[in-house]
């Protein structure tokens, strides 16, 4: 009989990454309706736990406690990202809640965000090397979309006449982006970038993950300004607020309005209404 503080993972055998963790990733994606990228990340986090304890049998609270102790010096937010996949894995997927019920998430701390100035935004932009990088940057800055929402875009997802974007939605309970727009600065950059392309890839910004990270790291080194896609998302929301755009529409542009609200109040969030509000704001990045 396995005690309440330990659990034998005999179902895994020696091949946990290809069987059990694959099933866990599917569980996160299908049962919990998490985004595919989130499900994959959770599976990797659990695999990292097993690599640390170096066993697949007789898992105890002490094993989990020892692993979590490694992360006491990192931010509360990062600690939560380590604990959350383990909670879901043992409590929900394996239905062994006693193994993780004593572990609490760190208290959230209020972090004052520093929004870059327009001069810093422009200095970072000038440090970008290619038309592709400049177009990518302006799409983040003028749409308010998340990192993966831009990277997953297909050229066919853009309405060039209306400067509108229909993001490809992952299976997710928390991400609700419905439609977005980009300004004429991004439009000009996109035209130059697409005119230079000579491939048939349907993706708007085809690139490998390491190349994506290199873009932001290189521009940071050249400009002395630290900017990420998330920074531009915050900057976008701040600039729209400065232009007196009501909070509910800023939330809509940034994908923070639940689909139930979009459906119930469609006339308030129709593409035509959102486009009119976006254009009236007159968002500028480079001038």
N, C-alpha and C positions, 0 to 999 in steps of 0.2 A: 504494500500500500504506500503510495506516495504521500508524504506529509503536506500540510497546507503551505509550507514555505519552500517547497522544492517541486520540480516537475521534470519528468523524464521525456525528452523529445525524441522518442524512439522512431517516430514517423519520418524523421529527417534522415537517419542513417548518417552517411558521411557526405551526402550531396545536398546540403541544406540550401545552397545558393540557387540550385537549378530546380529544386522541387518545392520545399516549404516556402522559401522566400518569393519564388515566382507566384505561388498561390496567394501569399500575403499581399503582394503587389496587386494581383487581380482583385482580392478582397477589398482593398482600399479604393480601387478604381470603380468597381461595380457595386459592392454593398454600401460603401460609405460615400460614393459619388464624389470622391476627391479628384482633383485634376490629375491627368496622367503623369505630369512632371512631379507632382507632390507624391503620388503613389510610388513612383520610382525612387524618389529621394528617401521615403520612409523605409523602403526595402533595403536600401544601401546603409541606412543608419543601423538597422537591426543586424545586418551582416557585419558591420563594424563592431557591434557589441559581441557577437559570437567570435570574431577574430581575436578580440581582447581576452575573453575568458578561456578560449582554446578548448572548449568542450561543447557537446550537444546533449549531455545527460545530466540529471540531477542539478538543474538550474535552481539556485537559491536566491533569496533576497540579498544575501551578502554578496553574491556575484554581481547583482544589479547595483547594489550600493557602492561596491568597489569601483565599478565602471563609472558611475555618475560622479564619484569623488574626483575623478580626473578633470572634471570641467568646472570645479568650484571657482576658478579664477577668471572664467570668461564672463561675458555679459549675461544678465538675467534672461534676455531674449534668446541668446544662443543656447543657454542651458535648457530653456523650454523646448527648443528645437531638437535637442538630444533626447529629452525625456518623453516627449509626445509620441514618437513612433514606438517606443518601448511600451508605453501605456496601451496603445491601440493593439500592439502585437499580442501581449500577454492577456490583457483584459478582454478585448473584443474578438480577436482572431482565434486565440487558443482557449478562450473562455476560462482563464485561470486568474481571476482578478486579485486573489490574495497575494500573489507575488508582487504586485505593484501598488496595492491600495495605500500603503504607508507613505509613498513618495508624493510630495507636493510640488507644484510648480512654483518657481521663485516669484516673489511679488513684482508686479510690473512697476518700473520706474518711469517717471515723467522725463522725457528727453526733449530738450528744446532744440528744434531743428534750425540749422542755419541755412537760409536760402541764399544761393549765390546771387551776386549783383548782376545786372545786365552786362557790365564791363567784364566780369569774370566769365560769364556765359560766352561772350564774344571772343575773349582771349582763348578759351578752350576750343571754341569752334575753329579759330584760325590755326590752331595747332594740329588739326586733323589733316591727313595727307591726301586723301583721294575724294573724288566726287561721291563715291559710294558711302564713305564715312560721313561726309557732310550731309548727305541726304538722310542717312540713318539717324544722325544727331537731330536734325530738324524735325523728323517725324516724331521722335520721342518728345521733343520740346513743344511741339504744337498740337499734338493729339492728346497727351496725358495718358497714353496707353502703357500697359505694363511691359516689362522686358520681353516675355515670351509671346505676348500678343503681337508685337511688332515682328519678332523673328519668325513667327509662324504664318505671317501674311503671304498670300499669293498675289501675283500681279492682278489676277482676276477679281480680287477682293476690293480693288480700288475703283471708285467712280470718278474718273479724271475730270469729267465735266462739272461735277458738284464738289470736287475735292472732299469726297466722303470715303470712309473706310468702314467695312463690315468685318470686324475681327473674327477669327475662327475661334469658336468657343470650345475649350476643353470641358470634359465632364467635371463639374465643380459646383459645390454648394455656395461658394463665397464670391465667385467672380461672375459679374453679370453684365459686362460691357455689351452695349446693344448697338451703338453706332458712334463713330467718331469723325472728326474733321481735321484737316490740316490747312495751314494758311498759304498765301501765295509765295512766301519765301521757300517753304518746303516744296511747293509745286515746281518752282524753278529748279531747285536742286534735284528733284526727282527726274525732271525732263533731261537734264544734263547727264545724270547717272545712267538712265535707261537708254539714252542715245549712244552711250559708249559700250553698252553690253553687246556681246556677240555670241551669246549662248542661248539655249532653249529651255533653261531651267525655269519652271513656273513660279518659283518662290521669288518674292520681291527682294529679299536680302539673303541669298544663299551664302552661308559661311559656317565654318566649324567653330565649336565653342571656344577653343583656345585662341582662335583668331579674333573672335568677338572681344574677349577679355583684353587681348593685346592692344586693341584700338584705344580703349579707355585708359589703359595703363600708360601707353606711349604719349597720349595727349596730356595726361597729368604731369608726366615728367617734363614735357616741353613748356607747358603753360604755367606750372606751379599751382594749378587749380584742381581740386578733387571733385569730379563730377561723375555720376553714374546715371543709368536710366531711371533709377528711383529718384535721384536728385531732380532730374528734369520733370518727373511726374509731380513732385512737390512744387517745383517752380511754376509749372503750368497752372496748378490749382491756385497758387498764390497770386499769379498775374491775373487770372480770370476774376478772382475776388476783388483785386484792386480796380478792375474795370466795372465793378458793381454788378457782376453776374450773380444772381441769387444762388445761395448754397445748394439748393436742390438740383440746379442745373450743372453746377460744378461737379456735384456727386454723380450726376448722370454721365457727364463726359468722362469721368474717371472710373466709371463702372462700379459705383457704390450704391446703386439703387436696385433693390430686389426685383426680380422679374414679376412678382405679384403686383407690385406698385406700378411697374411699366404697363402691365396689362390693364389694370384698373383705371389708370389715368392716362391712357394712350394719347389723348389729344394734347396733353401737356408735354408729352415726351415724343411726339411724332418727329420723324426726320426733318420735316419742314420747319417745325417750331425750333428744334435744336440748331438747325443750320442758321436760321435767322438770328438766334441769340449768339451763336458763335461768331458770325460775321460782324454783328454790332459791337462785339467786344474789341475787335480790331487788334488782336494779339500780334505783337512784334517781337522778334528775337534779335535781328541783326541791325535794326535801325530804331 
